[in-house]
Amino acid sequence: MVWHGFGFTFCRVKTVATLRDKVKELEREEIVNALRDCNWVMARAAKQLGITERMIGYKVRKYGIRKEGSGGSEEGNAHGWKESENEHQA
């Protein structure tokens, strides 16, 4: 859209997401999809994505990903995450 007035031409510039923004959004969506597919078990989701558990933990914090409906009433640990079968066995 172009406006003319007072000898100036004004253009409305559509804000376009940068490639970096698009990559971040795609990465976040894929992590959330993997977590859903794996019943929110980060170890399984990391394996499905081909990354380490440490890396998925970092990215979950980076993107502020939280389990849907984690108001404290769902089964899981203090963070709302279900633990994998291999964790905390003695």
Stockholm file with secondary structure:
# STOCKHOLM 1.0

chainA/1-90         MVWHGFGFTFCRVKTVATLRDKVKELEREEIVNALRDCNWVMARAAKQLGITERMIGYKVRKYGIRKEGSGGSEEGNAHGWKESENEHQA
#=GR chainA/1-90 SS CEEEETTEEEECCCCCCCHHHHHHHHHHHHHHHHHHHTTTCHHHHHHHHTCCHHHHHHHHHHHTCCCTTCSSCSSSSTTSCCCCTTTTCC
#=GC SS_cons        CEEEETTEEEECCCCCCCHHHHHHHHHHHHHHHHHHHTTTCHHHHHHHHTCCHHHHHHHHHHHTCCCTTCSSCSSSSTTSCCCCTTTTCC
//
